Amino acid sequence: MTKPGRARTAFVCGECGAEYSKWQGQCGECGAWNTLSQVVLEPASGGGAPAAARRSGWAGKVDPPRVTALKDVTQVAEVRMSTGIGELDRVLGGGLVEGAVVLVGGDPGIGKSTLLLQALAKMAAQVPALYVTGEESLAQVAGRAVRLGLPLDNLQALAETGVEAILHHAAQARPRLIVADSVQTLWTETLTAAPGSVSQVRESAARLVRYAKETGTAVFLVGHVTKEGGIAGPRVLEHMVDAVLYFEGESGSRFRVLRAFKNRFGAVNELGVFAMGDKGLKEVPNPSAIFLSGSARQPGSCVMVTREGTRPLLVEVQALVDASPLSNPRRVAVGLEQNRLAMLLAVLHRHGGIAVGDQDVFVNVVGGIRVQETAADLPVLLAVLSSLRDRPLPDKTIAFGEVGLSGEIRPVPNGEERLREAATHGFRRAIVPKANAPRGGAKYKDLEVIAVERLADALEHA
């Protein structure tokens, strides 16, 4: 039995947050290796409110939980606040919900603080907001706001890392929006572990989540990213919040992509595109334009229509096929799944009669976009064939469709929206699955739709 007043230690997994009494090399819950770290666990302050409530028969202001039929639950409409940034509202599902906790992650210097400071400045004109900085001084935050040309009249900032002090100031100021930059710098007095440790990050985030739900205050948490690309800290942190947003961008490029990986109040895999400039981040209302090279048609290039969340995007797929000096030719895919590329090349050989077994094949999606849907199958094969034959595809041609192992071209969701997006950008030919062809004689401007059922038919039209 643990002695009263004596701290208890445990080993916590940094990936999933599972606790163990002793160290072990592999976590039994998530299977990760070398992720257990020792933390100091102390009983939470407050005299054990839940236990006291149970002993008193749930007396006082605490109501006992009860089983309720879902049809008897009162439905309350979600109250959303616009952030003043259309692309951010899109990723959030139409705006910021009151009481929502949003975790924003990204590489250092990608623009997380800049984006949230711009949103805070626009929202502060309608609702009281508080910017809590744990990594920078107030002078640095004010200097950034001046460089971005943001109004300083309604911006309230606090340089503090103690959760108890932050909640004390929040109780006095009563903001409707709080930005905590970053969650790895926060710490609570109830734990003796160092700030940034697994226990401190988890408990500090839990305090802010509890405050957000009790008061209806929306909270943005900025999270660091590890070298593997995930948000630093326990994975339980991502389960505690309502939305997880990742800020991505290629090094040397001024374009930034904000992607939703979890959203309890909207669609996941939604995409927002920004451009970094002298005055901060600016929205890109037509992202399809930046993902197209705009150059003359070249061999090995094919334009496809993909979907990110609710938005159709035109992206360019490039392929390079070259004779390999190796006994085992390379298969490299950037922005696509490499195993699927190998499978598609096998289908191309078996059902298209095109052999690339002695060739190196490199496939790239322009603009740093990661295409995770099967609609890229047909464009990839057309780009590979174009590079192999050293002949470009016909001008203003787009394609999309899933390729099956038996050589059939399968339909993909939202075919009409994809065709409409292609016609809007001036494309004149579209090679699509037969099931995605317009029905009832529908036409899209000057777009000629070529419906195919087999891979051989698509190669012939291309």
C-alpha positions, 0 to 999 in steps of 0.5 A: 500500500502506498504511504500517505503523502508519498509520491507514486511513480509510474511508466507512461507510454508516450504514444497511447498514454497507457500506464505501467508499474515498471519499465518494459521495452514495448507498450502492450496497448499500442505495440510501440517500442521504447516509448515508456517514460517514468512520471510522478503521479500524485493524487489530484487536489480538491479532497476527492470530490467524486468520492465525497459526492458518492458518500453523500448520495449525490447531494448538493449541486451534483446530480446523479447520472441516469440512463436516458433514451436518446429520443428524449434528449433535447437537441440544441443547435450548435452555435458557431463563431466565424474566425474571419478566415474562410479557409479556417472556417472550412476546415473547422466545418463552418466555424468554431463551435462554442466550447470546442477544443481544437489542437493545431500541430505543425512543424516549427515556423510553419505558421501556427502562431501567425494563423491563430494570431490573425484569427484572434485579432479578427474575432476579438472585435466581436467576442472577448479573446485571450492569447496565452503565450508560453514560448514568447514574451508579450513584446514578441507577440506584440511585435508580430502583430504590428508586422502583420498589420493587426489591430491591437486595441482588442487583443488581450495577451498573457505570458503564463505557463501555469494552468492554475494561473491561466484559469484564474485570469480567465475566470476574471476576464471571462473570454469566449476564446483562448489560444494556448501556445503551446500545450507543451509549455504548460504545467500544473501544480498538482504534479511535480514532473517537469513541463513538457512531460507526458503527465504534465501535458496530459493533465494540463490539457485535461484542465483546459478541456474541462474549463472549456466544457463548463464555461462554453469557451472555445480553446485553441491548443498549439502542439509541437510535432515530433520528427516522425510527424506526429504531435508531441506528447501522449496520443491520448491528447488527440482523443481528449480534444474535439478537433485535430488540425495539422499545418503542412507545407513544403520547405521553400514553398510559400504555400501552406495546407491546413488539414483536419484529421479529426473533427467532432463538429464537421467533416474530416480530411477537409483542406484549407490552403494559405499563402505566406506573405509579408502580412502573414497568411492569406487565403487561396480561394482557388487552390486548383490553380497552384497545383497545376504547373501552368506550363505547356503539356509535357510527356509524363504529365496527367491532370486529375480531379481529386477530392479533399473533404468537400472540395474538388481539386485539380492536381497534376500527376507526373511520372518519369520512366527510365531504363534501370541499371539495377537488377531490381528497378526502383518504384518511387511514389511521392504523394501516393502509396508506393505499394499501390503503384507497384500493383498498378504497374502489374495491372498495366502489364497484364491487362494493358500489354505495357511492360515496365519491369526493366524500368525505373518508375518515379511518380510525383503529385505536384504541390506536395498534395497527398492523394489517398483515394483510388481516383488517382489510379487511371491518371497514374497509369496514363502518366506512366504510359506518356513518359514511357512513349515520350508522347504527351497526352492531348491538350486540356485532358483530365482523367480519374478512376479506380483501376481494378486487378482485372483491368476494369475501370471502377467509378469513384464518388462525386463524379459530376462535381469532378467534371464540373470542376474540370469544365470550370478550369477550361478542360476539354476532354475527360477520360472517366469510368462509364458509371461516372459519365453524365446521365440524361444528356447533361453537358459541362460547357465544352467538356467532352466526356469519354467513358471507358470500362476497361484499361485497354479502352482508356489507353487507346483514347489517351 
